[in-house]
């Protein structure tokens, strides 16, 4: 059996391709009369994947894929902003990765209608589906605050002034470690050029602590204390509100400010029946939607209670692939996602703490040593190995996270 997969990107693309699940191929057929949603192109077996980021590319690799004209590996951008990597190393033309079976149609998903098993695009099309996977990622609300290394346009404008202020917003964010990685890298730069004594580095965060997992938080707190980092307009003043005491504000003067933009669910499913508080409402263990069994979610757009990272999307993709296969056979999903997520916390040009955890904020470490310690050996992994896995394995559907390595390493130590 084959699946015709249609992918509608948040970045104005729509494209289709074939997934071979077996030797028998199902040919495209016109939509029959009386179906729930009229569409010019309908297929006997149809999987619709919405998105344009890591989750969408990975899932469509299991089903074949194609995202935007140029795809970026964003986790490397903190190193680019710190001058440790070139911007050119973070992107690649997606055109070169399009399978021969893909038809690329430019369109944007503007409405989801799970009650009628169809979506609407900005060019007036209605596309029906039998199974839907939503992987639209997270929306960065740049219009609220300008300037951040989260944007490829402002990435290389990093300033190295004496009073830098760094921030973490009170919204869910992609890669929650990124806002503080740039703090450590900036401090390392000041120390390298002999300006550390003149620098007053401030990191204001809306979180209750520096990180949710205590072991890693304790290690990072020691680094912050050692390096004298303070955790706390045209006039170059930033006004912060104390979230624990609404109305109480603090004004901080700065020479350079790094603002992580507020983030939110994509507009297209904020008001859709698939959403809960804007996020795709999925079962946190098997990833199908809680009310629509033929709908599933993956990556940053889902309401999963863990850090939103590409590593999480990789782990989810393996679970979701098996879940969809069983749902298509009218069988109950069996494989369960434990909430694995990972963030290599860059604490300097040659230091990395590899944080890995689960839904319960418990460490879920791959290697058989204490990963809460700063390690030089983790730097090549962050800068070179993980990007290699991303481009050559994850985006091609071969990398589902390091669970098998974790079992292997810890079995050898038992």
ZAFI-241661 format. One line per 4 residues: number of its first residue (from 1); their letters; for each residue x, z, y of C-alpha. Coordinates in pm, 1 decimal. Each point is the difference from the previous one (the first is absolute). Example, Ala and Ser with C-alpha at 12.3 -4.5 7.8 and 13.67 -1.06 7.14 Angstrom:
2
1	AS	1230.0:780.0:-450.0 ~ 137.0:-66.0:344.0
END
This chain:
414
1	XXXX	0.0:0.0:0.0 ~ 115.7:-67.7:355.8 ~ -98.5:165.7:322.1 ~ -34.1:-184.1:324.6
5	XXXX	141.6:238.9:257.2 ~ -91.3:-36.2:365.3 ~ 205.0:193.0:254.5 ~ -122.5:52.8:354.6
9	XXXX	263.6:145.2:228.4 ~ -38.5:226.9:298.2 ~ 250.3:-241.3:153.3 ~ -236.8:-299.6:7.3
13	XXXX	52.2:-157.5:-337.8 ~ -214.3:-73.3:-296.6 ~ 147.2:-146.7:-313.7 ~ -85.1:-43.1:-367.0
17	XXXX	195.0:-5.5:-321.7 ~ -34.3:28.7:-377.6 ~ 86.8:303.3:-213.6 ~ 47.7:-72.9:-368.4
21	XXXX	-116.8:288.1:-217.7 ~ 4.6:-199.3:-320.1 ~ 10.3:-347.2:-142.7 ~ -359.6:-98.6:68.3
25	XXXX	-46.8:-129.5:354.6 ~ -324.3:38.8:192.6 ~ -64.9:-290.1:235.3 ~ -140.7:48.1:349.2
29	XXXX	-376.4:-55.3:11.3 ~ -243.2:-27.9:292.1 ~ -205.5:300.9:94.4 ~ -326.4:-8.8:-192.1
33	XXXX	-335.2:30.6:176.7 ~ -129.1:351.1:38.5 ~ 341.5:163.8:28.1 ~ 32.0:291.0:239.2
37	XXXX	209.6:-175.8:260.6 ~ 29.9:-369.5:84.9 ~ 353.6:-141.4:12.3 ~ 150.1:-345.2:19.2
41	XXXX	266.1:96.8:-254.4 ~ -107.5:221.6:-286.1 ~ 152.7:44.7:-340.9 ~ -117.8:125.1:-334.7
45	XXXX	255.7:279.2:0.6 ~ 110.1:95.6:348.6 ~ 225.9:278.0:126.2 ~ 17.6:37.5:374.9
49	XXXX	303.4:180.5:146.4 ~ -8.8:90.5:367.9 ~ 322.3:76.2:181.8 ~ 339.0:-110.9:123.3
53	XXXX	240.0:286.2:-66.5 ~ 189.3:158.4:-287.1 ~ -307.4:104.0:-197.6 ~ -164.5:-341.5:22.7
57	XXXX	315.7:-192.2:-84.6 ~ 73.4:221.1:-298.9 ~ -353.5:-20.0:-138.8 ~ -19.8:-373.6:54.0
61	XXXX	333.6:-30.6:-179.1 ~ -170.7:146.7:-304.6 ~ -264.1:-262.5:71.1 ~ 234.6:-238.2:192.1
65	XXXX	23.6:25.1:373.4 ~ 66.0:-105.6:360.8 ~ -7.1:209.4:323.1 ~ 92.0:-87.7:361.4
69	XXXX	238.6:-269.4:127.1 ~ 281.1:253.9:19.3 ~ 7.8:322.9:-193.0 ~ 205.6:302.7:106.4
73	XXXX	147.9:286.0:-197.6 ~ -81.9:260.8:262.3 ~ 173.1:307.2:-152.4 ~ 334.8:-149.0:106.2
77	XXXX	-101.9:-6.4:367.0 ~ 124.1:352.8:69.2 ~ 347.3:-117.4:-101.6 ~ -40.1:-310.0:217.0
81	XXXX	-101.0:213.5:298.4 ~ 307.7:218.4:-58.5 ~ 229.5:-303.6:-14.1 ~ 82.5:45.8:-369.7
85	XXXX	-179.8:-316.6:-116.1 ~ -81.5:-339.6:148.0 ~ -362.0:-89.9:72.6 ~ 44.9:-327.4:-189.4
89	XXXX	47.8:197.4:-322.4 ~ -353.4:141.3:20.9 ~ -202.3:-320.8:-12.2 ~ -48.4:-305.6:-215.1
93	XXXX	-220.9:-310.7:30.2 ~ -297.6:47.4:-226.7 ~ -45.2:-374.0:-35.3 ~ 291.6:-13.0:-242.3
97	XXXX	-176.4:247.1:-230.5 ~ -334.4:-182.3:-25.7 ~ -76.5:-100.1:-363.1 ~ -87.4:-364.5:-57.2
101	XXXX	-356.2:100.7:-91.1 ~ -70.4:154.2:340.5 ~ -223.1:-163.3:257.6 ~ 52.3:155.1:344.4
105	XXXX	-300.7:3.8:234.1 ~ 38.1:170.9:338.1 ~ -279.5:248.7:59.4 ~ -55.9:367.2:74.0
109	XXXX	-229.1:237.7:-184.4 ~ -248.4:134.2:255.4 ~ -269.7:160.1:-217.4 ~ -18.3:153.4:-348.0
113	XXXX	-332.8:-0.2:-181.4 ~ 45.7:178.1:-334.0 ~ -376.4:18.5:-56.5 ~ -8.2:-380.6:-26.7
117	XXXX	351.7:-41.8:-142.7 ~ 127.6:-214.2:285.2 ~ 207.3:2.0:316.2 ~ -30.5:-191.8:326.0
121	XXXX	291.3:-164.7:179.2 ~ 52.4:-85.7:364.6 ~ -52.2:-371.5:-68.3 ~ -356.2:59.7:-117.8
125	XXXX	62.3:-7.4:-373.7 ~ -159.4:227.1:-254.5 ~ 214.9:59.5:-305.8 ~ -154.6:163.1:-304.0
129	XXXX	196.0:188.4:-260.0 ~ -43.2:170.9:-331.3 ~ 281.3:247.2:60.0 ~ 146.2:107.5:333.1
133	XXXX	329.7:173.7:73.7 ~ 48.6:122.5:356.5 ~ 361.8:30.4:112.7 ~ -27.5:-36.4:375.7
137	XXXX	252.8:269.6:79.5 ~ -16.4:211.2:312.8 ~ -66.9:-111.5:355.0 ~ 255.7:83.3:268.8
141	XXXX	-176.8:62.9:329.4 ~ 273.6:-134.0:228.4 ~ -240.8:-32.7:291.9 ~ -14.9:381.2:23.7
145	XXXX	376.7:47.9:38.4 ~ 263.8:-266.2:62.6 ~ 339.3:-17.0:-166.8 ~ 115.5:109.6:-346.4
149	XXXX	232.9:-106.3:-280.1 ~ -321.6:-60.5:-196.8 ~ -27.9:-329.1:190.5 ~ 240.1:-284.0:-73.8
153	XXXX	-27.3:-101.1:367.0 ~ 134.0:331.8:131.0 ~ 222.8:91.1:-292.5 ~ 332.6:-91.4:157.9
157	XXXX	-68.3:162.8:336.6 ~ 111.5:343.6:-117.4 ~ 156.6:181.8:294.9 ~ 266.7:264.7:-34.1
161	XXXX	-63.4:233.0:291.9 ~ 92.2:364.5:34.8 ~ -351.6:148.6:-18.5 ~ -189.1:-182.6:-274.0
165	XXXX	-344.7:113.9:-110.7 ~ -139.6:-100.8:-340.7 ~ -359.6:42.7:-112.1 ~ -232.7:10.4:-299.6
169	XXXX	-370.8:-75.7:64.3 ~ -304.1:193.8:-118.9 ~ -120.7:-293.6:-211.1 ~ 91.7:-122.3:-349.6
173	XXXX	309.5:-221.7:21.8 ~ 187.3:-241.9:-219.9 ~ 327.1:151.3:-123.0 ~ -34.7:348.3:146.5
177	XXXX	376.0:47.7:-26.1 ~ 81.7:-282.8:240.0 ~ -72.1:189.0:325.5 ~ 258.7:264.7:-88.8
181	XXXX	256.2:-229.7:-164.9 ~ 70.0:-155.3:337.9 ~ 48.3:352.0:140.7 ~ 283.6:73.8:-242.1
185	XXXX	155.9:-342.1:48.7 ~ -5.8:38.4:378.8 ~ 163.6:341.4:-24.0 ~ 267.1:-150.1:-226.3
189	XXXX	62.2:-273.4:255.6 ~ 40.6:251.6:283.9 ~ 243.0:195.6:-213.5 ~ 191.1:-317.2:-87.7
193	XXXX	50.5:-99.4:364.9 ~ 79.2:354.9:114.9 ~ -322.8:57.2:195.6 ~ -162.7:254.6:-226.8
197	XXXX	68.8:291.4:235.5 ~ -179.7:-181.0:282.9 ~ -298.8:-106.0:-209.0 ~ -318.5:203.0:-17.8
201	XXXX	-187.9:-146.5:-295.5 ~ -367.1:96.3:-29.6 ~ -234.1:-81.9:-289.8 ~ -365.2:83.2:69.5
205	XXXX	-219.9:-21.8:-307.5 ~ -371.0:55.3:-59.9 ~ 71.1:118.2:-354.9 ~ -0.6:366.3:-94.1
209	XXXX	359.4:-35.5:-118.0 ~ 280.7:-250.3:-22.1 ~ -119.3:-124.3:-344.8 ~ -268.4:92.5:-252.1
213	XXXX	225.0:65.9:-300.9 ~ 164.3:340.9:54.3 ~ 330.5:-74.2:-176.6 ~ 65.9:-304.6:219.1
217	XXXX	-139.7:170.4:311.2 ~ 242.5:290.3:-43.1 ~ 295.2:-238.9:-33.9 ~ -106.4:-197.0:310.1
221	XXXX	-51.3:320.2:199.1 ~ 362.2:94.1:-66.8 ~ 112.3:-341.3:127.5 ~ -212.5:38.9:313.8
225	XXXX	149.4:340.3:75.1 ~ 356.5:-117.8:-62.9 ~ -43.7:-292.3:238.5 ~ -186.6:187.5:274.8
229	XXXX	-304.5:-225.7:-16.2 ~ -302.5:147.8:178.3 ~ -328.0:-20.8:-194.0 ~ -274.0:36.4:235.1
233	XXXX	-324.9:-1340.4:1298.4 ~ 170.5:-126.0:280.3 ~ 113.9:349.0:70.7 ~ 152.5:-2.3:-348.4
237	XXXX	-199.4:300.8:-106.9 ~ -187.1:38.6:-326.0 ~ -306.0:222.0:-21.3 ~ -69.3:154.4:-340.2
241	XXXX	-315.0:185.6:-100.3 ~ 18.6:299.0:-233.5 ~ -239.0:-99.8:-279.5 ~ -41.2:362.4:-102.7
245	XXXX	-107.3:90.7:354.7 ~ -204.3:-288.3:148.4 ~ 56.7:-35.7:370.9 ~ 344.3:159.2:-5.0
249	XXXX	259.9:-257.8:105.2 ~ 375.8:-16.8:42.9 ~ 191.1:-241.9:222.8 ~ 343.3:-122.9:-111.8
253	XXXX	232.1:-214.8:209.9 ~ 196.4:-267.7:-184.2 ~ 244.8:-283.7:49.0 ~ -113.7:-182.0:-312.7
257	XXXX	-315.6:52.4:-204.1 ~ -77.7:-126.4:-349.9 ~ -372.2:2.5:-63.2 ~ -143.9:-59.7:-344.6
261	XXXX	-325.6:-184.3:75.6 ~ -329.8:153.2:-112.9 ~ -130.6:-170.4:-313.1 ~ -344.2:-50.2:-149.8
265	XXXX	-184.3:-187.0:-276.3 ~ -38.1:-377.6:50.3 ~ -304.6:-82.9:212.5 ~ -151.8:-223.8:-267.9
269	XXXX	-80.4:288.7:-231.6 ~ -41.0:285.5:250.3 ~ -377.3:-53.1:3.3 ~ -32.5:-155.8:-345.2
273	XXXX	-183.0:176.5:-285.9 ~ 334.4:5.8:-187.3 ~ 144.7:248.4:250.0 ~ 4.0:377.3:25.0
277	XXXX	107.9:103.3:350.7 ~ 134.7:-354.3:34.4 ~ 216.1:-1.2:-314.2 ~ -88.1:-176.0:-327.2
281	XXXX	-164.9:268.2:-213.5 ~ 169.1:-22.3:-339.5 ~ 45.5:221.2:-303.5 ~ 340.4:154.4:58.9
285	XXXX	104.3:-25.5:-365.4 ~ -118.4:-345.7:-108.4 ~ -54.4:-168.4:343.5 ~ -340.4:-172.2:-42.0
289	XXXX	-252.7:64.3:275.7 ~ -217.4:308.4:-52.3 ~ -327.7:-189.5:56.1 ~ 86.2:-364.5:-73.0
293	XXXX	169.5:-29.8:-343.3 ~ 107.9:-361.2:62.9 ~ 179.7:99.4:322.2 ~ 338.9:172.2:8.9
297	XXXX	254.6:100.2:262.0 ~ 375.4:28.3:13.2 ~ 264.9:103.4:249.7 ~ -36.6:128.3:354.1
301	XXXX	-367.4:-94.8:44.2 ~ -119.7:231.3:-279.6 ~ -104.5:361.8:58.9 ~ 261.2:135.5:-239.9
305	XXXX	130.0:348.4:95.2 ~ 372.5:-74.5:11.1 ~ 265.2:-160.3:221.4 ~ -60.3:-369.9:58.3
309	XXXX	311.6:-185.4:-120.1 ~ 99.1:-323.5:-172.9 ~ 121.9:212.8:-290.9 ~ -352.4:135.3:-39.2
313	XXXX	-144.3:-352.6:3.8 ~ 242.7:-102.6:-276.1 ~ -107.4:290.0:-220.6 ~ -367.5:-65.6:74.0
317	XXXX	30.1:-368.5:-87.1 ~ 81.0:69.1:-364.6 ~ -295.6:238.7:-28.9 ~ -239.0:-236.3:176.9
321	XXXX	103.0:-300.3:-208.3 ~ -98.0:185.6:-318.2 ~ -313.9:141.1:162.6 ~ -130.3:-343.7:99.5
325	XXXX	79.1:-144.2:-343.9 ~ -207.4:272.7:-168.0 ~ -286.8:-23.1:251.2 ~ -21.1:-374.4:-69.8
329	XXXX	-46.8:88.7:-367.2 ~ -266.2:259.5:87.4 ~ 235.6:275.6:-108.8 ~ 81.3:323.3:180.5
333	XXXX	339.0:21.0:176.6 ~ 252.1:218.3:-182.9 ~ 330.9:-10.8:186.4 ~ 13.7:255.8:280.6
337	XXXX	195.3:-0.2:325.9 ~ 168.0:333.4:71.5 ~ 41.0:-56.2:374.3 ~ 365.0:-100.6:-20.7
341	XXXX	152.9:-83.2:335.1 ~ 356.8:-20.1:120.1 ~ 186.0:5.8:329.5 ~ 379.5:-29.7:28.4
345	XXXX	59.5:223.5:302.5 ~ 299.7:-138.2:185.0 ~ 168.7:297.4:165.9 ~ 309.0:-189.6:118.7
349	XXXX	190.1:-324.0:-44.8 ~ 137.3:130.1:-331.0 ~ -255.8:260.3:-105.8 ~ -336.8:-32.7:-175.8
353	XXXX	-244.2:251.8:-148.1 ~ -217.8:-178.5:-257.1 ~ -342.2:167.2:17.0 ~ -239.1:-73.5:-286.6
357	XXXX	-326.3:187.0:-53.1 ~ -350.3:-11.3:-147.8 ~ -355.9:79.4:112.8 ~ 70.7:373.3:-12.9
361	XXXX	304.4:-28.0:230.6 ~ 214.8:87.2:-299.7 ~ 336.0:-167.8:-49.8 ~ -12.3:-295.0:-238.5
365	XXXX	367.0:-90.8:0.9 ~ 145.1:-295.5:-186.6 ~ 360.9:110.5:-31.7 ~ 122.4:301.7:-201.4
369	XXXX	151.7:175.0:303.8 ~ -125.9:180.3:310.2 ~ -120.5:-277.6:231.0 ~ -61.6:240.2:289.3
373	XXXX	373.7:-3.4:77.3 ~ 149.4:-259.6:234.5 ~ 189.0:-250.8:-212.8 ~ 232.7:-286.6:82.7
377	XXXX	-89.6:-163.7:-333.3 ~ -360.0:-47.2:113.9 ~ 102.0:-213.9:300.0 ~ 71.1:-323.8:-192.8
381	XXXX	-326.0:53.7:-183.8 ~ -196.4:25.1:327.7 ~ 184.8:-279.6:180.4 ~ 52.3:-247.3:-283.5
385	XXXX	-152.0:85.8:-340.4 ~ -355.4:80.9:110.6 ~ -27.7:-314.8:219.2 ~ 128.6:-202.4:-298.3
389	XXXX	-267.3:152.0:-225.4 ~ -261.9:-65.1:266.7 ~ 77.4:-369.1:53.5 ~ 91.1:-94.8:-357.6
393	XXXX	-216.3:224.2:-217.4 ~ -283.8:176.9:183.0 ~ -128.2:-307.5:184.4 ~ 16.8:-196.2:-325.5
397	XXXX	-200.2:256.7:-191.2 ~ 285.0:136.9:-212.5 ~ 56.0:338.0:168.1 ~ -263.3:270.2:-45.9
401	XXXX	208.0:291.6:119.6 ~ 271.8:208.0:-166.7 ~ -218.8:195.5:-246.4 ~ 176.5:-150.7:-301.9
405	XXXX	340.0:83.3:148.6 ~ -112.4:356.0:66.4 ~ -97.6:43.8:-363.5 ~ 325.5:-155.5:-117.1
409	XXXX	225.3:210.6:225.7 ~ -173.7:328.2:-66.4 ~ -27.6:-65.7:-372.8 ~ 375.8:-48.8:-13.2
413	XX	49.3:337.2:172.9 ~ -244.9:192.2:-219.2
END
